[in-house]
Amino acid sequence: MVTKALRTLWAEPRPANPPRRVWRDGVLIGVLLVWSVVEAVLREDIMWRPLVLAAMVVVLAPLWWRRTHPLAAVAVSFGTLTAVDVARILAGEDAGLLTSIGGVLVLAYALFRWGAGREAAIGLVVIPAWLVITHVADPTSQADVVGAFAFFLFAAALGAAIRYHAYARTRDIDEAKAREREQLARDLHDTVAHHVSGIVIQAQAGRAVATSHPERAAEVLAVIEDAASRTLTELRTMVGVLRASEGAEFAPSQGVADLGRLAGQAGGGPQVDVELSGELDDLSPVVGAALYRLTQESVTNARRHARSATRVAVRIVGDAEQVRLTVDDDGAVSTAGGSPSGFGLVGMRERAKLLGGTFHAGPSAGGGWRVEAILPRAGAPR
């Protein structure tokens, strides 16, 4: 068990796409350097002031690269501190180091937050080794030694915990996107199956009348051609969207015409009003199903999360090229609609993206929460 855990740790890769530098990095290093200069000037027990300040620059500079090169930053900083402490031991100096070295706690955090498993394992050797040597160079009580180890272990544990949380968050978001892709593919399956069933029925009817009424057979062929064209359009729209193999219904999905079912008031919640306008005929069935599901999810979120909401206004406007959906509630902004990073919103955003549209959710200018989606009438071309 222990061996397996160590092998897993050793094989752990670095997190993808770590941020390189942010403005806070410069502020942190600047504050630590100023702190070092002030302390070196004011403290009387500091020997070799220029050398100590130069060493502190070397120790603190790697904070710039702690995310992209965490082990190298730890090696340079703690290697420099180890060399300084060894020199103090050999010279017999009892002067302490600058307290600004506390900034290297950030490196312990960064090593476990951004480093690979083997880098973290190596760091677990480098950092304690310096702690032992610095205790020899500057003897302290046993409680201080335990406290020093505890500080660095806490920083490392904090980095590992935030790393795990980020992994879990990313995994949950990916799962939410995958579920939405599967559901969208199910909608495609339902639509295509419906069209194909109609084609088969029309073809059978065409065969039945082909001998006795050839002119009616031509009409049937025109209907079959139109249905086949629609089916090909749906397939081109959603090529590449995967679906699970378990069964789906052979019936058209709910669409814009079914939005009236969401209107009204349920369970003492807010009143839902649905308004449809513009050109909404002949929408792609997949787009119609997406509009229904986006509206359904938005209304459900408003009923669950919009504190003190009394009204939810759903408006769908279509034109020659696209359809715009807006869902507004008058609830408290702090909780209306849930968090913008919630998994339900992740799925809604993914569905709109797959259809070549856009999606936005957040507080509205007039108060309350707004969900807005714009979809092309025929879906995204593939």
C-alpha positions in Angstrom: 0.0 0.0 0.0 2.7 2.5 1.0 4.9 1.5 -2.0 1.9 2.0 -4.4 1.2 5.4 -2.9 4.8 6.5 -3.3 4.8 5.3 -6.9 1.6 7.2 -7.6 3.2 10.3 -6.0 6.4 9.9 -8.0 4.4 9.6 -11.3 2.1 12.6 -10.6 2.6 15.1 -13.5 2.6 18.9 -13.1 -0.7 20.7 -13.4 -1.3 22.0 -16.9 -0.9 25.6 -17.8 0.3 27.2 -14.6 0.2 31.0 -14.5 3.6 32.5 -15.2 3.6 35.7 -13.3 1.1 38.2 -11.9 1.5 41.6 -10.5 1.3 40.2 -6.9 4.6 38.4 -7.5 6.5 41.7 -8.0 4.8 43.2 -5.0 5.7 40.2 -2.8 9.4 40.2 -3.9 9.6 43.9 -3.6 8.2 43.9 0.0 10.6 41.1 1.0 13.6 42.9 -0.5 12.7 46.2 1.3 12.2 44.3 4.5 15.6 42.7 4.1 17.4 46.0 3.5 15.6 47.7 6.5 16.4 44.8 8.7 20.0 44.6 7.7 20.4 48.3 8.4 18.7 48.3 11.8 19.9 45.1 13.3 23.2 45.2 15.1 23.9 41.5 15.1 24.1 41.1 11.3 27.6 40.3 10.1 28.8 40.6 6.5 25.9 42.9 5.6 26.6 43.2 1.9 27.1 39.4 1.6 23.9 38.7 3.5 21.9 41.1 1.4 23.3 39.6 -1.8 22.4 36.1 -0.5 18.9 37.3 0.2 18.5 38.6 -3.4 19.5 35.1 -4.6 17.1 33.5 -2.1 14.1 35.6 -3.0 14.6 36.0 -6.8 13.4 32.4 -7.6 9.9 33.4 -6.3 9.4 34.7 -9.8 9.7 31.2 -11.3 8.0 29.2 -8.5 5.1 28.1 -10.6 6.8 27.2 -13.9 10.0 25.8 -12.3 9.1 24.9 -8.6 11.9 22.4 -7.9 14.6 24.7 -9.4 13.3 27.6 -7.3 13.4 25.5 -4.2 16.9 24.2 -5.0 18.3 27.7 -5.6 16.7 29.3 -2.6 17.3 26.6 -0.1 20.7 25.7 -1.5 21.8 29.3 -1.0 20.4 29.3 2.6 22.2 26.0 3.3 25.5 27.4 1.9 25.1 30.5 4.1 24.4 28.4 7.2 27.4 26.1 6.5 29.6 29.2 6.2 28.3 30.4 9.5 29.1 27.1 11.2 32.6 27.0 9.8 33.2 30.6 10.7 31.8 30.1 14.2 29.5 33.1 13.8 26.4 33.1 16.0 24.6 36.0 14.2 21.1 35.0 13.0 19.7 35.3 9.5 17.3 37.9 8.4 13.7 37.2 9.3 12.6 38.0 5.7 13.6 34.5 4.8 10.1 33.5 6.0 9.1 34.3 2.4 10.5 30.9 1.3 7.4 29.4 2.8 5.8 30.4 -0.5 8.2 28.0 -2.2 7.1 25.1 -0.1 3.5 25.8 -1.0 4.4 26.3 -4.7 6.3 23.0 -4.9 3.3 21.0 -3.9 0.8 23.2 -5.8 2.6 23.3 -9.1 5.4 20.7 -9.1 5.4 17.2 -10.4 5.2 14.3 -7.9 8.9 13.5 -8.1 9.8 17.2 -7.7 7.7 17.3 -4.5 9.4 14.2 -3.2 12.9 15.7 -3.9 11.8 18.9 -2.2 10.8 16.9 0.9 14.5 16.1 1.2 16.0 19.5 0.3 13.8 21.6 2.7 14.2 19.5 5.9 17.9 19.2 5.2 18.2 22.9 5.4 16.1 23.1 8.5 18.4 20.6 10.2 21.5 22.6 9.2 20.1 26.0 10.2 19.3 24.5 13.6 23.0 23.6 14.0 24.1 27.0 12.8 21.6 28.8 15.1 20.7 26.5 18.0 17.1 27.0 19.2 14.8 25.2 21.5 13.1 21.9 20.6 9.8 23.7 20.4 11.1 26.2 17.9 12.5 23.3 15.8 9.2 21.5 15.8 7.4 24.8 15.0 9.7 25.4 12.0 9.0 22.0 10.6 5.3 22.5 11.2 5.2 25.8 9.3 6.8 24.2 6.2 4.7 21.1 6.4 1.6 23.3 6.7 2.6 25.3 3.6 3.2 22.1 1.7 -0.1 20.5 2.8 -1.9 23.7 1.8 -0.4 23.6 -1.7 -1.4 19.9 -2.0 -4.9 20.6 -0.8 -5.5 23.4 -3.2 -4.0 21.3 -6.0 -6.5 18.5 -5.2 -9.4 20.9 -5.1 -8.4 22.3 -8.5 -8.2 18.8 -9.9 -11.6 17.9 -8.5 -13.1 21.1 -9.9 -11.7 20.6 -13.3 -12.9 17.0 -13.3 -16.4 18.0 -12.3 -16.5 20.7 -15.0 -15.4 18.1 -17.6 -18.1 15.7 -16.5 -20.7 18.4 -16.7 -19.6 19.2 -20.3 -19.6 15.5 -21.2 -23.2 15.1 -19.8 -24.3 18.0 -21.9 -22.7 16.7 -25.0 -24.3 13.3 -24.5 -27.7 14.9 -23.9 -27.3 17.0 -27.0 -26.4 13.9 -29.0 -29.5 12.2 -27.6 -31.6 15.1 -28.9 -30.0 14.6 -32.3 -30.7 10.9 -32.2 -34.3 11.5 -31.4 -34.7 14.0 -34.2 -32.9 11.9 -36.8 -34.8 8.7 -35.8 -38.1 10.7 -36.2 -37.1 11.9 -39.6 -35.9 8.5 -40.8 -39.1 6.8 -39.5 -41.1 9.3 -41.6 -38.9 8.6 -44.6 -39.5 4.9 -44.3 -43.3 5.3 -44.0 -43.4 7.7 -47.1 -41.2 5.2 -49.1 -43.6 2.4 -48.3 -46.6 4.6 -49.3 -44.8 5.5 -52.5 -44.3 1.8 -53.4 -48.0 1.2 -52.8 -49.2 3.9 -55.2 -46.3 3.8 -57.7 -48.1 1.4 -60.1 -51.6 2.8 -60.0 -50.9 6.5 -59.4 -47.4 7.4 -60.7 -48.1 11.2 -60.2 -48.7 10.6 -56.4 -45.4 8.6 -56.2 -43.6 11.7 -57.5 -45.2 13.8 -54.7 -44.1 11.2 -52.1 -40.5 11.3 -53.5 -40.5 15.1 -53.0 -41.5 14.6 -49.4 -38.8 12.0 -48.9 -36.2 14.4 -50.4 -37.2 17.2 -48.1 -37.1 14.9 -45.0 -33.7 13.5 -46.0 -32.3 17.0 -46.5 -33.5 17.9 -43.0 -31.9 14.8 -41.6 -28.6 15.5 -43.3 -28.6 19.0 -41.9 -29.0 17.7 -38.4 -26.2 15.2 -38.9 -23.9 17.9 -40.2 -24.8 20.1 -37.3 -23.8 17.6 -34.7 -21.0 15.5 -36.2 -18.5 14.7 -33.6 -20.9 14.9 -30.7 -20.8 11.5 -28.9 -23.7 9.8 -27.2 -24.0 6.8 -24.9 -25.4 3.7 -26.4 -28.3 3.1 -24.1 -31.7 3.6 -25.6 -33.4 6.9 -26.6 -37.0 7.6 -27.5 -38.0 7.6 -31.2 -39.9 10.8 -30.9 -39.1 14.5 -31.6 -37.6 16.3 -28.6 -39.3 19.1 -26.9 -38.9 22.5 -28.6 -40.1 26.1 -28.7 -43.7 25.0 -29.0 -43.5 23.3 -25.6 -42.2 26.3 -23.7 -45.7 27.2 -22.6 -45.5 24.3 -20.2 -42.9 26.2 -18.2 -45.2 29.2 -17.7 -47.2 29.8 -14.6 -46.5 29.4 -10.9 -45.4 26.1 -9.1 -45.1 25.4 -5.5 -45.3 29.0 -4.3 -42.4 30.0 -6.5 -42.1 33.0 -8.8 -44.5 33.5 -11.6 -43.0 32.5 -15.0 -44.0 34.4 -18.1 -43.0 33.2 -21.6 -43.0 35.5 -24.6 -42.3 34.3 -28.1 -41.8 36.7 -31.0 -40.1 37.0 -34.4 -39.4 34.3 -36.8 -39.5 31.0 -34.9 -40.9 28.7 -37.6 -38.7 26.1 -39.3 -36.1 26.2 -36.6 -33.6 23.3 -36.6 -35.1 20.7 -34.2 -31.8 20.5 -32.3 -31.8 24.3 -31.9 -35.5 24.1 -30.7 -34.6 21.4 -28.2 -31.6 23.5 -27.0 -33.8 26.5 -26.5 -36.2 24.4 -24.4 -33.5 22.9 -22.3 -31.7 26.2 -21.7 -35.0 27.8 -20.7 -36.0 24.9 -18.5 -32.6 24.9 -16.6 -32.8 28.7 -16.2 -36.3 28.6 -14.8 -35.4 25.8 -12.5 -32.3 27.7 -11.2 -34.4 30.8 -10.7 -37.1 28.9 -8.7 -34.4 27.2 -6.6 -31.8 30.0 -6.0 -33.4 33.4 -6.7 -34.1 34.6 -3.2 -37.3 36.6 -2.9 -38.0 36.4 -6.6 -41.6 37.0 -7.6 -41.3 36.9 -11.4 -39.3 35.1 -14.1 -39.5 36.6 -17.6 -38.6 34.3 -20.5 -38.3 35.9 -23.9 -37.4 34.3 -27.2 -36.9 36.4 -30.3 -36.1 35.0 -33.7 -34.9 36.6 -36.9 -33.6 35.3 -40.2 -30.2 34.2 -38.9 -30.4 33.6 -35.1 -32.6 33.2 -32.1 -32.1 35.1 -28.8 -33.2 33.7 -25.5 -33.3 35.9 -22.3 -34.4 34.7 -18.9 -34.6 37.5 -16.2 -35.7 37.2 -12.6 -36.1 39.9 -10.0 -34.5 38.0 -7.1 -31.6 39.1 -4.9 -28.4 39.4 -7.0 -26.2 37.7 -4.4 -27.8 34.3 -4.9 -30.0 34.6 -8.0 -29.3 31.8 -10.5 -26.5 30.3 -8.5 -22.8 30.8 -9.0 -21.6 31.7 -12.5 -19.2 28.8 -12.3 -21.9 26.3 -11.3 -22.0 23.0 -13.1 -25.5 23.6 -14.5 -24.3 26.8 -16.1 -21.2 25.0 -17.4 -23.5 22.5 -19.2 -25.7 25.3 -20.6 -22.6 27.2 -21.9 -21.3 24.0 -23.4 -24.6 23.3 -25.2 -24.7 26.8 -26.7 -21.1 26.5 -27.8 -21.6 23.2 -29.5 -24.4 24.8 -31.6 -22.2 27.7 -32.6 -23.9 30.1 -30.2 -23.0 32.2 -27.2 -24.1 32.1 -23.6 -23.9 34.5 -20.7 -25.2 34.4 -17.1 -24.8 37.0 -14.4 -26.4 39.9 -12.5 -28.4 42.2 -14.7 -28.1 45.9 -14.8 -31.6 46.5 -13.4 -31.2 44.0 -10.6 -31.8 40.3 -10.4 -30.2 37.6 -12.6 -30.1 37.3 -16.4 -29.4 34.3 -18.6 -28.8 35.1 -22.3 -28.2 32.7 -25.2 -27.9 33.4 -28.9 -28.1 30.5 -31.2 -28.0 30.3 -35.0 -31.2 29.1 -36.5 -29.7 26.0 -38.1 -27.1 25.2 -35.5 -23.3 25.2 -36.1 -22.1 24.0 -39.5 -19.7 21.1 -39.2 
